[in-house]
Amino acid sequence: MQRKSVLTVRHLVRGLAALALMASGVAMATDPEIMLHENDTAEKGELVASLHSNYTVRGIKATDDGTWPEQRQTNLMAEFATGLGPGWEVGIHLPIRRAGIDSESSRSGAWGASGVMLRIKHVTKLENGFFYGFNNEYDTFARRFDSAPRGLEFRGIVGRETDNYRMTLNPVLARGLGGDEESSKYEFRLDAKVVRKISESMALGMETYTRWGKLGDLHPGSRDRVFYLVGEFELPGESSLHVGIGHGDRDAPEKAVIKAVWSTAF
């Protein structure tokens, strides 16, 4: 399912209002962008607008690095992307978050910016349905979001789309900049997604997000993991909606999460 659609003022207002109401009633997870990068890119000159929303129903209640704890936390993020040419896309992310509880680092109900994230993405599509590429980010963070003031992320993209399925794998290397020695070490993550196309306008499936640890000290399967059941829908007016319910185990700071991403293009 592609995220592109035709934007009208009515669609934009309805989509923003629906997600804002959903987020105000519940809260969100650590990362404002809980999604895999797949084979979709904006056309040259096209502007894609997305609103990401997620809420941590149950998570950790205290941190020791000054960030806001995940318990009942809400994240909202506006994303804007445009195409540079065939398969090339650049984007900017503008996330904010709402604290869900009182703690040493947060006050329940307080809102604050999480940072600014800049990215460039490239995807090559092959005739047999396979695709591959990358999405690289440079981020600046507020202390409420991350203990490091800046960060780098290098995300690989590989997958295949058929008439009935779409399968995607994102291997990720990420590190902090300007923080302590531990945050400056590269961490390896592996994210995966499989969806079954039920119809032309609906797909259902599962996503997994796993942290393997720092390079040189990898422990596959022993770090935190979050699993999601997801649905993707093409809505009237050619807008699209991605929703998911997630469960974190092992050391995951978020134990129960709901998320939604609404997208359109013009």
C-alpha positions as a Markdown table, in Angstrom:
| # | Residue | x | y | z |
|---|---|---|---|---|
| 1 | Met | 0.0 | 0.0 | 0.0 |
| 2 | Gln | 1.4 | 3.3 | -1.0 |
| 3 | Arg | 1.1 | 6.4 | 1.3 |
| 4 | Lys | 0.5 | 8.9 | -1.5 |
| 5 | Ser | -2.9 | 10.5 | -2.1 |
| 6 | Val | -4.6 | 13.7 | -3.3 |
| 7 | Leu | -4.7 | 16.4 | -0.6 |
| 8 | Thr | -7.8 | 18.5 | 0.0 |
| 9 | Val | -8.3 | 20.9 | 2.9 |
| 10 | Arg | -11.3 | 18.8 | 4.0 |
| 11 | His | -9.2 | 15.6 | 4.1 |
| 12 | Leu | -6.3 | 17.3 | 6.0 |
| 13 | Val | -8.6 | 18.8 | 8.6 |
| 14 | Arg | -10.5 | 15.6 | 9.1 |
| 15 | Gly | -7.3 | 13.5 | 9.4 |
| 16 | Leu | -5.5 | 15.9 | 11.8 |
| 17 | Ala | -8.6 | 16.2 | 14.0 |
| 18 | Ala | -9.1 | 12.4 | 14.2 |
| 19 | Leu | -5.6 | 11.7 | 15.2 |
| 20 | Ala | -5.4 | 14.6 | 17.6 |
| 21 | Leu | -8.5 | 13.4 | 19.4 |
| 22 | Met | -7.1 | 9.9 | 19.6 |
| 23 | Ala | -3.8 | 11.0 | 21.0 |
| 24 | Ser | -5.4 | 13.3 | 23.6 |
| 25 | Gly | -7.3 | 10.4 | 25.1 |
| 26 | Val | -4.3 | 8.1 | 25.3 |
| 27 | Ala | -0.5 | 8.6 | 25.4 |
| 28 | Met | 2.6 | 7.4 | 23.3 |
| 29 | Ala | 5.9 | 5.5 | 23.0 |
| 30 | Thr | 9.6 | 6.4 | 23.0 |
| 31 | Asp | 10.1 | 6.9 | 19.3 |
| 32 | Pro | 7.7 | 9.3 | 17.6 |
| 33 | Glu | 8.2 | 7.4 | 14.3 |
| 34 | Ile | 7.2 | 3.7 | 14.8 |
| 35 | Met | 7.3 | 2.4 | 11.3 |
| 36 | Leu | 9.5 | 0.7 | 8.7 |
| 37 | His | 10.8 | 2.4 | 5.6 |
| 38 | Glu | 9.6 | 0.5 | 2.5 |
| 39 | Asn | 9.4 | 1.0 | -1.3 |
| 40 | Asp | 7.4 | 4.2 | -1.3 |
| 41 | Thr | 8.9 | 7.5 | -2.2 |
| 42 | Ala | 7.5 | 10.9 | -3.3 |
| 43 | Glu | 7.5 | 11.8 | -6.9 |
| 44 | Lys | 9.7 | 14.7 | -8.0 |
| 45 | Gly | 8.0 | 17.9 | -6.9 |
| 46 | Glu | 5.4 | 16.1 | -4.9 |
| 47 | Leu | 4.9 | 17.0 | -1.2 |
| 48 | Val | 3.9 | 14.1 | 1.1 |
| 49 | Ala | 2.4 | 15.1 | 4.5 |
| 50 | Ser | 2.1 | 12.6 | 7.4 |
| 51 | Leu | 0.9 | 12.8 | 11.0 |
| 52 | His | 2.4 | 10.1 | 13.3 |
| 53 | Ser | 0.7 | 9.4 | 16.6 |
| 54 | Asn | 1.5 | 6.8 | 19.3 |
| 55 | Tyr | 0.6 | 6.2 | 22.9 |
| 56 | Thr | 2.2 | 4.1 | 25.6 |
| 57 | Val | -0.6 | 2.5 | 27.5 |
| 58 | Arg | 1.9 | 0.9 | 29.9 |
| 59 | Gly | 5.7 | 1.5 | 30.2 |
| 60 | Ile | 8.5 | 2.4 | 32.5 |
| 61 | Lys | 7.8 | 4.9 | 35.2 |
| 62 | Ala | 11.3 | 6.3 | 35.9 |
| 63 | Thr | 14.5 | 7.1 | 34.0 |
| 64 | Asp | 18.0 | 7.9 | 35.2 |
| 65 | Asp | 19.1 | 10.0 | 32.2 |
| 66 | Gly | 16.7 | 13.0 | 32.3 |
| 67 | Thr | 14.4 | 11.7 | 29.6 |
| 68 | Trp | 10.6 | 11.5 | 30.1 |
| 69 | Pro | 9.4 | 8.0 | 31.2 |
| 70 | Glu | 7.2 | 6.1 | 28.8 |
| 71 | Gln | 4.3 | 5.4 | 31.1 |
| 72 | Arg | 1.2 | 7.0 | 29.5 |
| 73 | Gln | 3.4 | 9.1 | 27.2 |
| 74 | Thr | 2.0 | 10.6 | 24.0 |
| 75 | Asn | 4.0 | 11.4 | 20.8 |
| 76 | Leu | 2.8 | 13.4 | 17.8 |
| 77 | Met | 5.0 | 14.1 | 14.8 |
| 78 | Ala | 4.4 | 16.0 | 11.6 |
| 79 | Glu | 6.5 | 14.7 | 8.7 |
| 80 | Phe | 6.9 | 16.4 | 5.3 |
| 81 | Ala | 8.8 | 14.8 | 2.4 |
| 82 | Thr | 9.4 | 15.7 | -1.2 |
| 83 | Gly | 10.8 | 13.8 | -4.2 |
| 84 | Leu | 14.1 | 14.9 | -5.8 |
| 85 | Gly | 14.0 | 12.4 | -8.7 |
| 86 | Pro | 13.2 | 8.8 | -9.4 |
| 87 | Gly | 13.5 | 6.9 | -6.2 |
| 88 | Trp | 15.0 | 9.8 | -4.2 |
| 89 | Glu | 13.2 | 11.6 | -1.3 |
| 90 | Val | 14.2 | 14.1 | 1.4 |
| 91 | Gly | 12.1 | 14.8 | 4.5 |
| 92 | Ile | 11.9 | 16.6 | 7.8 |
| 93 | His | 10.3 | 15.4 | 11.0 |
| 94 | Leu | 8.9 | 17.7 | 13.8 |
| 95 | Pro | 8.0 | 15.6 | 16.8 |
| 96 | Ile | 6.5 | 16.7 | 20.1 |
| 97 | Arg | 5.5 | 14.7 | 23.2 |
| 98 | Arg | 3.3 | 14.8 | 26.2 |
| 99 | Ala | 4.4 | 13.5 | 29.6 |
| 100 | Gly | 2.0 | 10.9 | 31.1 |
| 101 | Ile | 3.1 | 10.9 | 34.7 |
| 102 | Asp | 4.9 | 13.0 | 37.4 |
| 103 | Ser | 8.5 | 11.9 | 37.8 |
| 104 | Glu | 11.9 | 13.4 | 38.6 |
| 105 | Ser | 12.2 | 14.4 | 34.9 |
| 106 | Ser | 8.6 | 15.1 | 33.9 |
| 107 | Arg | 5.3 | 16.6 | 34.9 |
| 108 | Ser | 2.1 | 14.9 | 33.9 |
| 109 | Gly | 0.3 | 16.7 | 31.1 |
| 110 | Ala | 3.4 | 18.8 | 30.1 |
| 111 | Trp | 4.1 | 19.2 | 26.3 |
| 112 | Gly | 7.5 | 19.7 | 24.8 |
| 113 | Ala | 9.4 | 19.5 | 21.5 |
| 114 | Ser | 11.4 | 16.3 | 21.0 |
| 115 | Gly | 13.8 | 17.6 | 18.4 |
| 116 | Val | 14.2 | 18.0 | 14.6 |
| 117 | Met | 15.0 | 15.1 | 12.3 |
| 118 | Leu | 16.3 | 15.4 | 8.7 |
| 119 | Arg | 16.5 | 12.5 | 6.3 |
| 120 | Ile | 17.3 | 11.4 | 2.8 |
| 121 | Lys | 15.9 | 8.2 | 1.3 |
| 122 | His | 16.6 | 6.2 | -1.9 |
| 123 | Val | 14.9 | 3.1 | -3.2 |
| 124 | Thr | 15.5 | 1.0 | -6.3 |
| 125 | Lys | 12.7 | -1.2 | -7.5 |
| 126 | Leu | 13.4 | -4.4 | -9.5 |
| 127 | Glu | 11.1 | -6.0 | -12.1 |
| 128 | Asn | 10.5 | -9.1 | -9.9 |
| 129 | Gly | 9.0 | -7.1 | -7.1 |
| 130 | Phe | 12.2 | -6.9 | -5.0 |
| 131 | Phe | 13.4 | -3.5 | -3.8 |
| 132 | Tyr | 16.3 | -2.2 | -1.8 |
| 133 | Gly | 17.7 | 1.1 | -0.6 |
| 134 | Phe | 18.5 | 3.2 | 2.4 |
| 135 | Asn | 17.1 | 6.0 | 4.7 |
| 136 | Asn | 19.8 | 8.1 | 6.5 |
| 137 | Glu | 19.0 | 10.6 | 9.2 |
| 138 | Tyr | 20.7 | 13.4 | 11.1 |
| 139 | Asp | 18.8 | 14.3 | 14.3 |
| 140 | Thr | 18.8 | 17.0 | 17.0 |
| 141 | Phe | 17.2 | 16.0 | 20.3 |
| 142 | Ala | 15.7 | 17.7 | 23.3 |
| 143 | Arg | 16.8 | 16.3 | 26.6 |
| 144 | Arg | 13.3 | 15.1 | 27.4 |
| 145 | Phe | 13.6 | 12.8 | 24.4 |
| 146 | Asp | 17.3 | 11.6 | 24.4 |
| 147 | Ser | 20.3 | 12.0 | 26.6 |
| 148 | Ala | 22.5 | 12.8 | 23.5 |
| 149 | Pro | 21.9 | 16.2 | 21.9 |
| 150 | Arg | 22.3 | 14.8 | 18.3 |
| 151 | Gly | 22.2 | 11.5 | 16.6 |
| 152 | Leu | 22.9 | 9.6 | 13.3 |
| 153 | Glu | 20.8 | 6.7 | 11.9 |
| 154 | Phe | 21.7 | 4.6 | 8.9 |
| 155 | Arg | 18.8 | 2.4 | 7.8 |
| 156 | Gly | 18.9 | -0.3 | 5.1 |
| 157 | Ile | 15.8 | -1.2 | 3.2 |
| 158 | Val | 15.2 | -4.5 | 1.5 |
| 159 | Gly | 12.0 | -6.3 | 0.6 |
| 160 | Arg | 9.6 | -7.7 | -1.9 |
| 161 | Glu | 6.1 | -6.8 | -2.9 |
| 162 | Thr | 3.8 | -9.2 | -4.8 |
| 163 | Asp | 0.1 | -9.1 | -5.6 |
| 164 | Asn | -0.7 | -10.6 | -2.2 |
| 165 | Tyr | 2.1 | -9.8 | 0.2 |
| 166 | Arg | 4.7 | -7.1 | 1.1 |
| 167 | Met | 7.7 | -8.1 | 3.1 |
| 168 | Thr | 10.3 | -5.6 | 4.4 |
| 169 | Leu | 13.5 | -5.7 | 6.5 |
| 170 | Asn | 15.2 | -2.7 | 7.9 |
| 171 | Pro | 18.7 | -3.3 | 9.4 |
| 172 | Val | 19.6 | -0.1 | 11.4 |
| 173 | Leu | 22.8 | 1.4 | 12.8 |
| 174 | Ala | 22.3 | 4.4 | 15.2 |
| 175 | Arg | 24.5 | 6.4 | 17.5 |
| 176 | Gly | 24.3 | 9.5 | 19.6 |
| 177 | Leu | 26.5 | 12.6 | 19.1 |
| 178 | Gly | 27.7 | 14.9 | 21.9 |
| 179 | Gly | 26.5 | 12.6 | 24.8 |
| 180 | Asp | 28.4 | 10.2 | 27.0 |
| 181 | Glu | 30.7 | 7.5 | 25.7 |
| 182 | Glu | 28.1 | 4.8 | 25.8 |
| 183 | Ser | 25.6 | 6.7 | 23.7 |
| 184 | Ser | 28.2 | 7.4 | 21.1 |
| 185 | Lys | 28.7 | 3.7 | 20.3 |
| 186 | Tyr | 26.8 | 2.3 | 17.3 |
| 187 | Glu | 23.7 | 0.3 | 18.2 |
| 188 | Phe | 22.3 | -2.4 | 15.9 |
| 189 | Arg | 18.6 | -2.8 | 15.4 |
| 190 | Leu | 16.6 | -5.1 | 13.1 |
| 191 | Asp | 13.0 | -4.2 | 12.1 |
| 192 | Ala | 10.8 | -6.5 | 10.0 |
| 193 | Lys | 7.3 | -6.4 | 8.5 |
| 194 | Val | 5.0 | -8.7 | 6.7 |
| 195 | Val | 1.5 | -7.7 | 5.5 |
| 196 | Arg | -1.1 | -9.7 | 3.6 |
| 197 | Lys | -3.2 | -7.7 | 1.1 |
| 198 | Ile | -6.8 | -8.5 | 1.9 |
| 199 | Ser | -8.2 | -6.2 | -0.8 |
| 200 | Glu | -7.1 | -3.2 | -2.9 |
| 201 | Ser | -7.8 | -0.9 | 0.1 |
| 202 | Met | -6.8 | -3.1 | 3.1 |
| 203 | Ala | -3.7 | -5.0 | 4.3 |
| 204 | Leu | -3.1 | -6.8 | 7.6 |
| 205 | Gly | 0.1 | -8.1 | 9.1 |
| 206 | Met | 2.8 | -7.9 | 11.8 |
| 207 | Glu | 5.8 | -5.8 | 12.6 |
| 208 | Thr | 8.7 | -6.5 | 14.9 |
| 209 | Tyr | 11.3 | -4.0 | 16.3 |
| 210 | Thr | 14.3 | -5.5 | 18.0 |
| 211 | Arg | 17.5 | -4.1 | 19.6 |
| 212 | Trp | 20.5 | -6.3 | 19.4 |
| 213 | Gly | 22.9 | -4.1 | 21.5 |
| 214 | Lys | 26.1 | -2.2 | 20.7 |
| 215 | Leu | 28.4 | -3.3 | 17.9 |
| 216 | Gly | 31.0 | -5.6 | 19.4 |
| 217 | Asp | 28.6 | -6.7 | 22.0 |
| 218 | Leu | 25.6 | -8.0 | 20.1 |
| 219 | His | 23.0 | -10.3 | 21.7 |
| 220 | Pro | 20.4 | -11.3 | 19.1 |
| 221 | Gly | 17.0 | -11.9 | 20.7 |
| 222 | Ser | 18.1 | -11.0 | 24.2 |
| 223 | Arg | 17.5 | -7.2 | 24.2 |
| 224 | Asp | 14.2 | -5.4 | 24.1 |
| 225 | Arg | 11.6 | -6.4 | 21.5 |
| 226 | Val | 8.3 | -4.9 | 20.5 |
| 227 | Phe | 5.7 | -6.8 | 18.3 |
| 228 | Tyr | 2.8 | -5.1 | 16.5 |
| 229 | Leu | -0.3 | -6.2 | 14.8 |
| 230 | Val | -0.9 | -3.7 | 12.1 |
| 231 | Gly | -3.6 | -2.7 | 9.6 |
| 232 | Glu | -3.2 | -0.4 | 6.5 |
| 233 | Phe | -6.2 | 1.2 | 4.8 |
| 234 | Glu | -6.9 | 3.3 | 1.8 |
| 235 | Leu | -9.6 | 5.8 | 2.9 |
| 236 | Pro | -12.2 | 7.7 | 0.9 |
| 237 | Gly | -10.6 | 10.7 | -0.7 |
| 238 | Glu | -7.5 | 8.7 | -1.4 |
| 239 | Ser | -5.9 | 9.3 | 2.1 |
| 240 | Ser | -4.2 | 6.4 | 3.8 |
| 241 | Leu | -4.1 | 5.2 | 7.4 |
| 242 | His | -1.7 | 2.8 | 9.2 |
| 243 | Val | -2.7 | 1.6 | 12.7 |
| 244 | Gly | -1.1 | -0.8 | 15.1 |
| 245 | Ile | -1.3 | -2.4 | 18.6 |
| 246 | Gly | 2.1 | -3.3 | 20.1 |
| 247 | His | 3.5 | -5.4 | 23.0 |
| 248 | Gly | 7.0 | -5.0 | 24.3 |
| 249 | Asp | 8.9 | -7.7 | 26.2 |
| 250 | Arg | 12.3 | -8.2 | 27.8 |
| 251 | Asp | 13.8 | -4.8 | 28.5 |
| 252 | Ala | 11.5 | -2.8 | 26.2 |
| 253 | Pro | 10.6 | 0.5 | 28.0 |
| 254 | Glu | 7.2 | 0.4 | 26.4 |
| 255 | Lys | 5.0 | -2.7 | 27.3 |
| 256 | Ala | 1.8 | -1.8 | 25.6 |
| 257 | Val | 1.5 | 0.7 | 22.7 |
| 258 | Ile | -1.0 | 1.9 | 20.1 |
| 259 | Lys | 0.0 | 3.9 | 17.0 |
| 260 | Ala | -1.4 | 5.5 | 13.9 |
| 261 | Val | 0.0 | 7.2 | 10.8 |
| 262 | Trp | -2.2 | 9.3 | 8.5 |
| 263 | Ser | -0.7 | 10.3 | 5.2 |
| 264 | Thr | -1.6 | 12.3 | 2.1 |
| 265 | Ala | 0.2 | 14.0 | -0.8 |
| 266 | Phe | -0.2 | 17.0 | -3.1 |
